[in-house]
Amino acid sequence: MAVLAWAVLSLPVFAGIGRRPHTLVNLPAPVTSGETAVSLVREQVAEVRKRLERLEVASDEPAARRPSEE
């Protein structure tokens, strides 16, 4: 009886084993003109530069906290 009860109760769990997780892929909107493409790339480059600047500032903070070795 215990094996039968275990089998019945575990069916929903085992039914989900073969399922793959859902993957969502966000694609940029199609570009309609060359000027639009250039402006999109410029915006993306500006965003990457901002992120790099924030990383540089964050990496410099520990160095600024250390006492100078003079």
Protein Blocks (a to p, Z undefined) as FASTA:
>chain_A
ZZmmmmmmmmmmmmmmmpccddddddddddfbfklmmmmmmmmmmmmmmmmmmmmmmmmm
mmmmpccdZZ
